Amino acid sequence: MLSYQHLYHAGNLADVQKHALLAWALEYLTQKDKPLSYIETHAGRGLYDLGADEAVKTGEAEGGITIAEQWFAPDHPYRQRLGEVRSSFGPLAYPGSPMIAALSLRDQDTMHLAELHPQEVVFLRHPWDAHIYQRDGFETALALTPPTPRRGLMLIDPSYEVKADYDAIPKHLANIHRKWNVGIIALWYPLLTGGAHINMLKTLQQNHPDALRSEVRFPPVRDGHRMEGSGMFVINPPFGMADEAARIEAMFKRLTKA
């Protein structure tokens, strides 16, 4: 259960979809002069070295952000966060979602990061202004909601190491949404060849018919790899997010054209 470390996969195409949409959403939310809460349930380490042995071994960044960065205009929030991180940490640095949030939020905003893996928490203790919890992410989400301020966004990005997650996640989201009905709740999920995600998505859509569902497809990173795409399921999506998701989807279609 605690074997997953995202360093092996940092900067892959699933990260591109997730982080581009997250950066856009935070940029949109911070345009209004009202404080917000950012909550992340499975934070990882927040900052990744794409030159590390683990990242080089899989080559997922080489087939991910290295290719996809040029899809985004220089003024896109995702491209801006990439530039800021490289300026501070070097050309092979890649921001995880906590770093994207830290660079996007303002002094009046509040950030909560949960991460259960002990090694990842060590790296997560970066000198940023955040509340960090070494505990189960879903337990933390329920304990924190509704947050103060109530306006805000929660990112749920599990590793899906445990197959039971697919059955449990709809219940977790329903409980969180019940406590925080105004919150933007964004769930990332993989598209797998075995279809493990299908029943989960059916239940989520039944429970939250007005949510945004955005999916992208991409070639498996290596022979035998089961992930062939990724998705974002967003409850209470902010105005314009559906259009931004559609733009990102169009970018990914370049990979699958014959």
KALIN-V791636 format. One record per residue. N is the residue number from 1. RES is the residue in three letters. PHI is phi in degrees with one decimal (999 if undefined). D_FIRST is the distance of its C-alpha to the first C-alpha in whole Angstrom. Layout:
# KALIN-V791636
N_RES_PHI_D_FIRST ; N_RES_PHI_D_FIRST
This chain:
# KALIN-V791636
1_MET_999_0 ; 2_LEU_-112.0_4 ; 3_SER_-87.1_6 ; 4_TYR_-73.6_7 ; 5_GLN_-133.8_11 ; 6_HIS_-72.0_13 ; 7_LEU_-55.2_16 ; 8_TYR_-66.9_16 ; 9_HIS_-121.8_17 ; 10_ALA_-59.4_19 ; 11_GLY_79.2_22 ; 12_ASN_-77.3_22 ; 13_LEU_-67.3_24 ; 14_ALA_-64.3_21 ; 15_ASP_-60.8_21 ; 16_VAL_-58.7_25 ; 17_GLN_-61.2_25 ; 18_LYS_-62.7_23 ; 19_HIS_-74.2_24 ; 20_ALA_-65.5_28 ; 21_LEU_-70.5_28 ; 22_LEU_-64.2_26 ; 23_ALA_-60.3_29 ; 24_TRP_-62.9_31 ; 25_ALA_-62.3_30 ; 26_LEU_-68.1_30 ; 27_GLU_-61.8_34 ; 28_TYR_-64.3_35 ; 29_LEU_-66.8_34 ; 30_THR_-82.9_35 ; 31_GLN_-72.0_39 ; 32_LYS_-89.0_40 ; 33_ASP_-81.0_41 ; 34_LYS_-135.1_38 ; 35_PRO_-67.5_35 ; 36_LEU_-142.0_32 ; 37_SER_-108.2_28 ; 38_TYR_-118.5_25 ; 39_ILE_-125.0_22 ; 40_GLU_-128.0_19 ; 41_THR_-91.0_15 ; 42_HIS_-138.2_13 ; 43_ALA_-76.2_15 ; 44_GLY_69.9_14 ; 45_ARG_-96.3_17 ; 46_GLY_90.0_20 ; 47_LEU_-145.0_22 ; 48_TYR_-126.9_21 ; 49_ASP_-102.9_23 ; 50_LEU_-72.9_24 ; 51_GLY_-92.7_26 ; 52_ALA_-67.8_23 ; 53_ASP_-55.9_22 ; 54_GLU_-63.3_19 ; 55_ALA_-70.6_21 ; 56_VAL_-67.5_24 ; 57_LYS_-58.4_22 ; 58_THR_-85.9_21 ; 59_GLY_67.6_24 ; 60_GLU_-70.5_22 ; 61_ALA_-67.5_24 ; 62_GLU_-60.8_27 ; 63_GLY_-94.3_27 ; 64_GLY_-117.7_26 ; 65_ILE_-62.9_27 ; 66_THR_-59.5_30 ; 67_ILE_-83.3_31 ; 68_ALA_-82.7_31 ; 69_GLU_-55.9_32 ; 70_GLN_-68.9_36 ; 71_TRP_-69.1_35 ; 72_PHE_-103.3_35 ; 73_ALA_-65.4_38 ; 74_PRO_-56.4_39 ; 75_ASP_-93.0_39 ; 76_HIS_-69.5_36 ; 77_PRO_-54.8_33 ; 78_TYR_-64.7_30 ; 79_ARG_-63.8_33 ; 80_GLN_-66.1_34 ; 81_ARG_-64.2_31 ; 82_LEU_-59.2_30 ; 83_GLY_-64.6_34 ; 84_GLU_-64.7_33 ; 85_VAL_-67.6_30 ; 86_ARG_-66.1_32 ; 87_SER_-63.3_35 ; 88_SER_-89.2_33 ; 89_PHE_-123.8_30 ; 90_GLY_110.3_32 ; 91_PRO_-67.7_32 ; 92_LEU_-101.9_29 ; 93_ALA_-79.5_27 ; 94_TYR_-133.7_25 ; 95_PRO_-83.4_24 ; 96_GLY_-75.2_21 ; 97_SER_-62.1_21 ; 98_PRO_-61.8_21 ; 99_MET_-70.2_24 ; 100_ILE_-59.6_26 ; 101_ALA_-66.3_26 ; 102_ALA_-60.2_27 ; 103_LEU_-79.0_30 ; 104_SER_-95.0_31 ; 105_LEU_-78.6_31 ; 106_ARG_-110.7_34 ; 107_ASP_-60.3_35 ; 108_GLN_-79.8_36 ; 109_ASP_-92.2_32 ; 110_THR_-124.9_29 ; 111_MET_-122.0_25 ; 112_HIS_-122.4_22 ; 113_LEU_-126.2_19 ; 114_ALA_-110.7_16 ; 115_GLU_-154.3_13 ; 116_LEU_-86.9_10 ; 117_HIS_-66.8_9 ; 118_PRO_-62.0_12 ; 119_GLN_-70.7_13 ; 120_GLU_-67.6_13 ; 121_VAL_-63.3_15 ; 122_VAL_-57.6_18 ; 123_PHE_-70.8_19 ; 124_LEU_-68.9_19 ; 125_ARG_-76.1_21 ; 126_HIS_-82.4_24 ; 127_PRO_-73.8_28 ; 128_TRP_-114.6_27 ; 129_ASP_-86.7_28 ; 130_ALA_-147.4_25 ; 131_HIS_-89.9_24 ; 132_ILE_-115.5_20 ; 133_TYR_-126.1_18 ; 134_GLN_-93.7_15 ; 135_ARG_-162.6_13 ; 136_ASP_-56.3_11 ; 137_GLY_-66.1_13 ; 138_PHE_-71.4_15 ; 139_GLU_-61.5_16 ; 140_THR_-63.5_17 ; 141_ALA_-59.8_19 ; 142_LEU_-67.8_21 ; 143_ALA_-68.9_22 ; 144_LEU_-88.8_23 ; 145_THR_-95.7_25 ; 146_PRO_-74.5_28 ; 147_PRO_-81.5_28 ; 148_THR_-121.4_31 ; 149_PRO_-72.9_33 ; 150_ARG_-74.6_32 ; 151_ARG_-69.7_32 ; 152_GLY_164.7_29 ; 153_LEU_-138.0_26 ; 154_MET_-119.6_22 ; 155_LEU_-105.9_20 ; 156_ILE_-114.7_17 ; 157_ASP_-137.8_15 ; 158_PRO_-70.5_11 ; 159_SER_-81.8_9 ; 160_TYR_58.4_9 ; 161_GLU_-64.1_6 ; 162_VAL_-98.0_7 ; 163_LYS_-60.4_11 ; 164_ALA_-64.2_11 ; 165_ASP_-57.0_11 ; 166_TYR_-63.4_14 ; 167_ASP_-80.4_16 ; 168_ALA_-81.7_15 ; 169_ILE_-59.7_16 ; 170_PRO_-57.5_20 ; 171_LYS_-68.0_20 ; 172_HIS_-60.2_18 ; 173_LEU_-64.0_21 ; 174_ALA_-62.5_23 ; 175_ASN_-67.4_23 ; 176_ILE_-66.4_23 ; 177_HIS_-64.1_26 ; 178_ARG_-63.1_28 ; 179_LYS_-80.7_27 ; 180_TRP_-134.1_28 ; 181_ASN_-73.9_30 ; 182_VAL_-99.1_32 ; 183_GLY_-78.0_28 ; 184_ILE_-83.6_27 ; 185_ILE_-116.2_24 ; 186_ALA_-112.1_22 ; 187_LEU_-110.0_19 ; 188_TRP_-93.5_18 ; 189_TYR_-148.7_17 ; 190_PRO_-87.1_17 ; 191_LEU_-98.4_20 ; 192_LEU_-112.2_19 ; 193_THR_-61.0_22 ; 194_GLY_-79.9_20 ; 195_GLY_75.1_21 ; 196_ALA_-61.5_18 ; 197_HIS_-84.3_19 ; 198_ILE_-64.0_22 ; 199_ASN_-64.9_22 ; 200_MET_-58.2_20 ; 201_LEU_-67.2_23 ; 202_LYS_-60.2_25 ; 203_THR_-66.6_24 ; 204_LEU_-60.5_24 ; 205_GLN_-70.1_27 ; 206_GLN_-65.9_29 ; 207_ASN_-75.4_28 ; 208_HIS_-134.3_29 ; 209_PRO_-63.8_31 ; 210_ASP_-94.9_33 ; 211_ALA_-72.3_29 ; 212_LEU_-89.2_29 ; 213_ARG_-121.8_27 ; 214_SER_-126.4_27 ; 215_GLU_-131.4_26 ; 216_VAL_-128.0_27 ; 217_ARG_-115.1_27 ; 218_PHE_-155.6_27 ; 219_PRO_-65.1_27 ; 220_PRO_-55.7_24 ; 221_VAL_-70.9_23 ; 222_ARG_-161.7_24 ; 223_ASP_-58.8_24 ; 224_GLY_87.4_22 ; 225_HIS_-72.3_20 ; 226_ARG_-87.9_19 ; 227_MET_-88.0_19 ; 228_GLU_-119.8_23 ; 229_GLY_167.6_23 ; 230_SER_-151.0_21 ; 231_GLY_-140.1_22 ; 232_MET_-128.2_23 ; 233_PHE_-114.8_24 ; 234_VAL_-122.9_26 ; 235_ILE_-85.2_27 ; 236_ASN_58.4_30 ; 237_PRO_-62.8_31 ; 238_PRO_-69.0_33 ; 239_PHE_-56.3_37 ; 240_GLY_91.8_37 ; 241_MET_-68.2_33 ; 242_ALA_-61.8_34 ; 243_ASP_-66.7_36 ; 244_GLU_-66.2_34 ; 245_ALA_-62.0_31 ; 246_ALA_-65.5_34 ; 247_ARG_-64.5_35 ; 248_ILE_-66.6_32 ; 249_GLU_-58.2_31 ; 250_ALA_-63.5_35 ; 251_MET_-61.5_34 ; 252_PHE_-69.6_31 ; 253_LYS_-64.4_34 ; 254_ARG_-63.1_35 ; 255_LEU_-75.0_33 ; 256_THR_-100.2_33 ; 257_LYS_-70.3_37 ; 258_ALA_-67.8_39
